[in-house]
């Protein structure tokens, strides 16, 4: 015979934490017996507690977060009851042990985040890059600062990690942390990766990202015009470091390689087929093949930095840090009279836009850029005024019979 089961919450009113809030306590009933399971790690202002509903009053973000956490605890306990309800040996002790066994390893979120980062750290150099580790470490710092700013707390209970927290964190990133909208969305996606990790391991019992949708806003990726490229290429630079950085920037403009891929280029990445030289490598970021036919300009840059001037580590070019390169590119933009902010990202965008505007098929550009999805390449498929001008001039040459007929 099945026994009735009930979950109940009550406030421990004779105790308050430093914030003046009392802990919400948990007890369960099976048949006519009752067992206390202790604190839920959730704290509520006594004035905001409703004894009749056993929930926090109101519709504030705090109340919604607290009540969602209590609902999750209740749902989890009912799930455990249904799992054992046909077991003749079901008892309060068995339910109590099963529930407490789920939450004993971790009770708050940041230790789970730290464990995730430790797991990532062990994979650096194998399947994860140092940049990815840095990304998660920075996000952890942001989330800690958010908790202190928004809730005056240094951690949050796993049961309290609800959709309301996610909404508050996204608002914090775009306001207090001054993140651009797309940057904030990317950080939220990174946080979702951590929560998926926690869900799969049973640390989280509910998905705080449920019904949360990500929407990146389209970004106008800058690029250089033909005239701007020529300004940079033809400028006489007397400072060797600026000349090197300018040459590597132009190399990226005519190959589409990102900074890290230029930095990692070796002589063995140059392959000759049918008398033509190709760069055949894999993108550091995505591990996708990137095959690029070497044009005259990048070929001349390679010849300029022959083995006698390249590092002993076998790299094709002497490379400075990305930070220094971009700093020197700012100097180059100033002396060349280019108003745009020069970066290796801009060089890559320039290659993509220039190739597409001059008639190179999108599939070929996508292959050279090493994109995993051609939709990424479509971002660059802008129609420049020069391309429109060229196309209309070609059309004009085919309209002579109409001009003659109309006496033009």
TAPEDA-V736778 format. One record per run of one state. SS is the DSSP state (H for helix, E for strand, L for the rest). FROM is the first residue (numbers start at 1). LEN is the number of residues. If there is no record, write none. Layout:
BEGIN
SS;FROM;LEN
SS;FROM;LEN
END
This chain:
BEGIN
L;1;4
E;5;7
L;12;10
E;22;9
L;31;2
E;33;12
L;45;1
H;46;3
E;49;2
L;51;4
E;55;2
L;57;4
H;61;24
L;85;7
H;92;12
L;104;4
E;108;1
H;109;15
E;124;1
L;125;3
E;128;1
L;129;1
H;130;22
L;152;5
E;157;1
H;158;3
L;161;2
H;163;12
L;175;6
H;181;20
L;201;25
H;226;9
L;235;5
H;240;14
L;254;5
H;259;5
L;264;2
E;266;1
H;267;3
E;270;4
L;274;2
E;276;7
L;283;6
E;289;5
L;294;2
H;296;9
L;305;10
E;315;1
L;316;6
H;322;15
L;337;7
H;344;14
L;358;4
H;362;8
L;370;4
H;374;5
L;379;6
H;385;12
L;397;3
H;400;6
L;406;3
END
